[in-house]
Amino acid sequence: MEPSVALLYATVADTYKRLKLLVNDVDQEELFFKGPNNEMNSIGQLLRHLAVVDLHWVYRFKDQSIPLSVQKGYGPLIERTGQLPSVKDTTTVDLVNSYEKVQMMFRLECIKLSKKDLTKVVSYENGQTATIRWGIWHIADHSRYHQAHIGLLKKLYRHK
C-alpha cells in the first residue's frame, strides 16, 4: 500500500480495532438495548449501520453499484421512516463478522489506490461529491462518532 494511502487506511483500521474491543463483551440483551426510554438506536443497529455505510464507500471507490445480493445481505442505509433499520435475530459476533467482511473489502480497495487516486472525486449522498481521501477519513470519523454512542449505551445499560 502506498504510504499516503496506508496512513489514511491506518486510521480506519485502528478505529475498527477499537470498535471490536468496545463491543466484545456485549451480550444479547445489551445488543438490543435502546436506552432507558427505548428511544435510542441500539448497539446492534449502530454496528449494522457502520457496516452498511462503509460498504457504500467501498463501492463508491470502485465506481460501482452494490450488487443486489450484497445489498440484501446488509440491508438498507435507512428505513423509509428515516430511522436506522431494526436489527433482530443476530448476535454481536455475527454483526462484527459481517462488518469484518466489509473491512476486508475496504482494505483490498486501499491496496489498489495510488496517491493520485486519493484526489479522485466520487459520488456521495444526495448528488454531492467527495474525494477518496475525504471518504477514507470520513469512514474513521464516522466510526468514532458512533463509538461514542455505543459507549453511552453501554453505560446506560449497566446503570439501568
GUTISE-873624 format. One line per 8 residues: number of its first residue (from 1); their letters; for each residue x, y, z of N, C-alpha, C. Coordinates in nm, 3 decimals. Layout:
N
NUM> a> X,Y,Z,X,Y,Z,X,Y,Z  ... .
This chain:
160
1> mepsvall> 0.086,-0.117,0.000,0.000,0.000,0.000,0.091,0.124,0.000  0.057,0.220,-0.084,0.136,0.343,-0.088,0.130,0.414,0.047  0.240,0.477,0.089,0.244,0.540,0.222,0.131,0.638,0.250  0.096,0.722,0.154,-0.011,0.820,0.180,-0.146,0.751,0.197  -0.167,0.643,0.126,-0.290,0.565,0.141,-0.284,0.487,0.272  -0.169,0.430,0.301,-0.153,0.349,0.423,-0.179,0.431,0.549  -0.136,0.557,0.548,-0.159,0.642,0.663,-0.309,0.662,0.687  -0.383,0.689,0.582,-0.529,0.704,0.594,-0.594,0.572,0.631 .
9> yatvadty> -0.550,0.465,0.567,-0.605,0.333,0.596,-0.584,0.298,0.744  -0.469,0.333,0.797,-0.439,0.300,0.937,-0.538,0.365,1.033  -0.588,0.484,0.999,-0.687,0.547,1.087,-0.815,0.464,1.092  -0.854,0.409,0.978,-0.974,0.325,0.973,-0.948,0.193,1.045  -0.835,0.131,1.017,-0.804,0.002,1.079,-0.797,0.014,1.231  -0.732,0.120,1.280,-0.721,0.140,1.424,-0.858,0.166,1.487  -0.938,0.247,1.422,-1.071,0.277,1.474,-1.158,0.152,1.477  -1.147,0.070,1.374,-1.223,-0.055,1.369,-1.178,-0.150,1.481 .
17> krlkllvn> -1.048,-0.156,1.505,-0.995,-0.239,1.613,-1.051,-0.195,1.748  -1.057,-0.064,1.769,-1.113,-0.012,1.894,-1.262,-0.044,1.905  -1.334,-0.040,1.794,-1.476,-0.074,1.794,-1.496,-0.219,1.837  -1.415,-0.309,1.783,-1.428,-0.450,1.820,-1.403,-0.471,1.969  -1.305,-0.401,2.023,-1.278,-0.411,2.167,-1.395,-0.356,2.248  -1.455,-0.249,2.199,-1.566,-0.185,2.268,-1.688,-0.278,2.279  -1.710,-0.361,2.178,-1.831,-0.444,2.177,-1.805,-0.591,2.211  -1.681,-0.627,2.240,-1.652,-0.770,2.260,-1.723,-0.832,2.379 .
25> dvdqeelf> -1.769,-0.752,2.473,-1.837,-0.806,2.591,-1.988,-0.781,2.590  -2.042,-0.737,2.476,-2.185,-0.705,2.466,-2.265,-0.834,2.448  -2.358,-0.858,2.542,-2.442,-0.977,2.532,-2.570,-0.945,2.454  -2.655,-1.045,2.437,-2.776,-1.031,2.355,-2.867,-0.919,2.404  -2.893,-0.915,2.532,-2.984,-0.814,2.584,-2.927,-0.674,2.562  -2.801,-0.657,2.589,-2.737,-0.527,2.573,-2.731,-0.487,2.425  -2.713,-0.584,2.336,-2.706,-0.558,2.192,-2.831,-0.487,2.142  -2.946,-0.521,2.200,-3.073,-0.466,2.154,-3.128,-0.355,2.243 .
33> fkgpnnem> -3.057,-0.319,2.349,-3.098,-0.213,2.441,-3.102,-0.079,2.367  -3.213,-0.007,2.381,-3.232,0.119,2.310,-3.242,0.239,2.405  -3.174,0.228,2.517,-3.174,0.337,2.613,-3.286,0.324,2.713  -3.281,0.402,2.819,-3.379,0.389,2.927,-3.523,0.419,2.884  -3.540,0.500,2.781,-3.675,0.532,2.733,-3.705,0.466,2.598  -3.621,0.372,2.560,-3.639,0.297,2.435,-3.644,0.390,2.312  -3.563,0.495,2.314,-3.569,0.593,2.206,-3.438,0.611,2.130  -3.338,0.532,2.165,-3.207,0.544,2.101,-3.189,0.430,2.001 .
41> nsigqllr> -3.088,0.443,1.915,-3.050,0.331,1.830,-2.972,0.232,1.916  -2.996,0.104,1.896,-2.927,0.002,1.974,-2.784,-0.017,1.923  -2.705,-0.085,2.001,-2.569,-0.119,1.959,-2.574,-0.203,1.832  -2.669,-0.295,1.825,-2.685,-0.376,1.705,-2.714,-0.291,1.582  -2.803,-0.196,1.597,-2.834,-0.106,1.485,-2.712,-0.026,1.443  -2.636,0.021,1.541,-2.518,0.103,1.510,-2.409,0.020,1.442  -2.390,-0.104,1.487,-2.292,-0.190,1.420,-2.331,-0.218,1.275  -2.457,-0.249,1.254,-2.504,-0.274,1.117,-2.492,-0.146,1.034 .
49> hlavvdlh> -2.530,-0.034,1.091,-2.522,0.095,1.021,-2.378,0.123,0.977  -2.283,0.106,1.065,-2.143,0.131,1.030,-2.099,0.041,0.915  -2.137,-0.086,0.920,-2.100,-0.179,0.813,-2.162,-0.136,0.680  -2.289,-0.098,0.682,-2.358,-0.060,0.558,-2.298,0.069,0.500  -2.272,0.167,0.584,-2.213,0.293,0.536,-2.076,0.265,0.475  -1.993,0.187,0.542,-1.861,0.155,0.489,-1.870,0.075,0.359  -1.968,-0.014,0.352,-1.990,-0.091,0.229,-2.020,0.004,0.113  -2.101,0.105,0.137,-2.131,0.202,0.033,-2.005,0.275,-0.012 .
57> wvyrfkdq> -1.917,0.308,0.084,-1.791,0.373,0.047,-1.703,0.281,-0.038  -1.697,0.155,-0.003,-1.616,0.060,-0.082,-1.661,0.062,-0.227  -1.790,0.058,-0.249,-1.840,0.055,-0.386,-1.829,0.191,-0.454  -1.832,0.300,-0.379,-1.803,0.432,-0.439,-1.659,0.435,-0.491  -1.567,0.382,-0.410,-1.427,0.379,-0.452,-1.410,0.295,-0.578  -1.488,0.188,-0.591,-1.482,0.101,-0.708,-1.555,0.163,-0.827  -1.633,0.269,-0.801,-1.719,0.331,-0.901,-1.819,0.229,-0.956  -1.878,0.154,-0.863,-1.975,0.050,-0.898,-2.096,0.059,-0.805 .
65> siplsvqk> -2.205,0.005,-0.852,-2.323,-0.011,-0.767,-2.303,-0.135,-0.681  -2.363,-0.134,-0.564,-2.356,-0.251,-0.478,-2.442,-0.361,-0.540  -2.388,-0.479,-0.560,-2.469,-0.588,-0.615,-2.591,-0.615,-0.527  -2.702,-0.650,-0.591,-2.827,-0.672,-0.519,-2.811,-0.779,-0.411  -2.736,-0.885,-0.439,-2.717,-0.991,-0.339,-2.645,-0.938,-0.215  -2.551,-0.848,-0.234,-2.477,-0.789,-0.122,-2.570,-0.693,-0.047  -2.647,-0.613,-0.122,-2.743,-0.520,-0.059,-2.842,-0.596,0.029  -2.890,-0.709,-0.021,-2.987,-0.788,0.056,-2.925,-0.839,0.186 .
73> gygplier> -2.799,-0.877,0.181,-2.732,-0.929,0.299,-2.709,-0.826,0.408  -2.688,-0.701,0.368,-2.658,-0.596,0.465,-2.777,-0.506,0.495  -2.871,-0.501,0.406,-2.989,-0.418,0.428,-2.967,-0.274,0.387  -3.071,-0.191,0.404,-3.064,-0.052,0.360,-2.988,0.037,0.458  -2.949,0.154,0.409,-2.887,0.254,0.496,-2.987,0.302,0.601  -3.106,0.335,0.555,-3.212,0.381,0.644,-3.346,0.324,0.598  -3.440,0.322,0.691,-3.576,0.279,0.658,-3.649,0.395,0.590  -3.763,0.365,0.534,-3.845,0.470,0.471,-3.883,0.579,0.571 .
81> tgqlpsvk> -3.886,0.543,0.697,-3.920,0.639,0.803,-3.806,0.734,0.834  -3.687,0.709,0.777,-3.570,0.791,0.805,-3.490,0.739,0.924  -3.534,0.630,0.984,-3.466,0.571,1.100,-3.370,0.462,1.055  -3.276,0.427,1.143,-3.189,0.314,1.115,-3.273,0.186,1.117  -3.244,0.093,1.028,-3.320,-0.032,1.028,-3.305,-0.106,1.160  -3.411,-0.174,1.201,-3.403,-0.254,1.322,-3.316,-0.377,1.294  -3.261,-0.431,1.399,-3.176,-0.549,1.389,-3.234,-0.653,1.483  -3.260,-0.772,1.430,-3.318,-0.880,1.510,-3.247,-1.010,1.478 .
89> dtttvdlv> -3.270,-1.107,1.563,-3.223,-1.243,1.538,-3.077,-1.250,1.494  -2.991,-1.181,1.567,-2.849,-1.185,1.537,-2.771,-1.173,1.668  -2.642,-1.180,1.658,-2.555,-1.169,1.775,-2.448,-1.064,1.748  -2.381,-1.023,1.852,-2.269,-0.931,1.837,-2.163,-0.994,1.747  -2.135,-1.121,1.768,-2.034,-1.190,1.687,-2.073,-1.188,1.539  -2.199,-1.215,1.509,-2.244,-1.215,1.369,-2.232,-1.076,1.307  -2.269,-0.974,1.383,-2.260,-0.837,1.331,-2.115,-0.796,1.309  -2.027,-0.831,1.401,-1.885,-0.798,1.386,-1.826,-0.877,1.269 .
97> nsyekvqm> -1.862,-1.003,1.255,-1.812,-1.083,1.142,-1.858,-1.026,1.009  -1.982,-0.980,1.004,-2.036,-0.918,0.883,-1.959,-0.789,0.851  -1.932,-0.711,0.954,-1.857,-0.587,0.937,-1.712,-0.617,0.897  -1.658,-0.725,0.951,-1.521,-0.765,0.916,-1.506,-0.788,0.766  -1.608,-0.846,0.704,-1.605,-0.868,0.559,-1.596,-0.736,0.484  -1.669,-0.636,0.531,-1.664,-0.504,0.469,-1.525,-0.444,0.488  -1.470,-0.459,0.607,-1.336,-0.406,0.633,-1.231,-0.471,0.543  -1.248,-0.599,0.516,-1.154,-0.668,0.424,-1.169,-0.614,0.282 .
105> mfrlecik> -1.292,-0.591,0.238,-1.315,-0.532,0.105,-1.252,-0.393,0.099  -1.267,-0.317,0.206,-1.210,-0.184,0.213,-1.058,-0.190,0.202  -0.997,-0.280,0.274,-0.851,-0.296,0.269,-0.804,-0.330,0.128  -0.875,-0.423,0.064,-0.838,-0.462,-0.073,-0.848,-0.344,-0.170  -0.946,-0.257,-0.150,-0.956,-0.138,-0.234,-0.842,-0.041,-0.205  -0.806,-0.026,-0.080,-0.697,0.065,-0.044,-0.564,0.018,-0.102  -0.545,-0.112,-0.106,-0.421,-0.167,-0.164,-0.405,-0.123,-0.310  -0.515,-0.110,-0.380,-0.513,-0.073,-0.522,-0.492,0.077,-0.545 .
113> lskkdltk> -0.512,0.159,-0.442,-0.510,0.303,-0.459,-0.368,0.360,-0.465  -0.353,0.459,-0.550,-0.227,0.535,-0.555,-0.250,0.668,-0.484  -0.141,0.742,-0.464,-0.153,0.875,-0.403,-0.243,0.964,-0.490  -0.230,0.952,-0.619,-0.312,1.032,-0.711,-0.460,0.996,-0.699  -0.490,0.868,-0.677,-0.629,0.825,-0.663,-0.700,0.893,-0.547  -0.626,0.935,-0.447,-0.687,0.998,-0.330,-0.761,1.128,-0.365  -0.724,1.190,-0.476,-0.790,1.314,-0.518,-0.906,1.288,-0.614  -0.926,1.163,-0.650,-1.038,1.128,-0.739,-1.170,1.162,-0.670 .
121> vvsyengq> -1.261,1.220,-0.746,-1.391,1.259,-0.693,-1.491,1.147,-0.722  -1.565,1.111,-0.618,-1.669,1.008,-0.630,-1.802,1.066,-0.587  -1.909,1.002,-0.629,-2.041,1.050,-0.589,-2.062,1.019,-0.442  -2.140,1.105,-0.379,-2.169,1.092,-0.237,-2.320,1.106,-0.223  -2.370,1.120,-0.105,-2.513,1.126,-0.081,-2.579,1.248,-0.144  -2.703,1.230,-0.189,-2.788,1.339,-0.240,-2.721,1.422,-0.348  -2.651,1.356,-0.440,-2.589,1.426,-0.551,-2.461,1.499,-0.519  -2.415,1.488,-0.396,-2.289,1.553,-0.356,-2.171,1.471,-0.408 .
129> tatirwgi> -2.052,1.527,-0.397,-1.931,1.456,-0.433,-1.828,1.469,-0.320  -1.732,1.381,-0.322,-1.624,1.383,-0.223,-1.502,1.317,-0.286  -1.386,1.351,-0.234,-1.265,1.281,-0.281,-1.252,1.149,-0.205  -1.177,1.060,-0.262,-1.150,0.932,-0.194,-1.077,0.959,-0.063  -0.985,1.055,-0.061,-0.914,1.090,0.063,-1.015,1.125,0.172  -1.109,1.213,0.139,-1.210,1.253,0.237,-1.296,1.134,0.278  -1.328,1.046,0.183,-1.409,0.929,0.213,-1.341,0.837,0.314  -1.214,0.815,0.298,-1.141,0.730,0.393,-1.139,0.796,0.531 .
137> whiadhsr> -1.108,0.924,0.534,-1.110,0.996,0.661,-1.249,0.988,0.724  -1.351,1.005,0.644,-1.489,1.003,0.694,-1.526,0.868,0.754  -1.479,0.759,0.694,-1.508,0.626,0.748,-1.459,0.616,0.892  -1.336,0.660,0.916,-1.280,0.655,1.052,-1.355,0.749,1.145  -1.383,0.869,1.100,-1.451,0.967,1.183,-1.593,0.922,1.217  -1.662,0.868,1.121,-1.799,0.819,1.141,-1.801,0.707,1.245  -1.704,0.619,1.238,-1.696,0.511,1.336,-1.671,0.565,1.476  -1.579,0.660,1.488,-1.552,0.718,1.620,-1.677,0.786,1.676 .
145> yhqahigl> -1.752,0.852,1.591,-1.875,0.920,1.631,-1.973,0.821,1.693  -1.993,0.709,1.624,-2.088,0.610,1.676,-2.031,0.526,1.791  -1.900,0.518,1.801,-1.842,0.452,1.917,-1.878,0.528,2.044  -1.888,0.658,2.034,-1.931,0.737,2.150,-2.074,0.699,2.188  -2.161,0.680,2.089,-2.298,0.637,2.117,-2.300,0.498,2.182  -2.218,0.410,2.130,-2.211,0.274,2.186,-2.162,0.280,2.330  -2.061,0.361,2.355,-2.011,0.376,2.492,-2.119,0.426,2.585  -2.197,0.523,2.540,-2.308,0.575,2.621,-2.413,0.467,2.646 .
153> lkklyrhk> -2.448,0.392,2.543,-2.546,0.284,2.560,-2.498,0.181,2.661  -2.371,0.148,2.654,-2.316,0.051,2.749,-2.326,0.104,2.892  -2.294,0.232,2.909,-2.302,0.292,3.041,-2.446,0.294,3.091  -2.538,0.335,3.007,-2.680,0.338,3.045,-2.732,0.198,3.077  -2.690,0.101,2.999,-2.735,-0.037,3.021,-2.687,-0.090,3.157  -2.565,-0.061,3.189,-2.508,-0.112,3.314,-2.561,-0.039,3.437  -2.620,0.077,3.416,-2.674,0.154,3.530,-2.827,0.163,3.529  -2.889,0.073,3.455,-3.036,0.079,3.448,-3.100,0.019,3.570 .
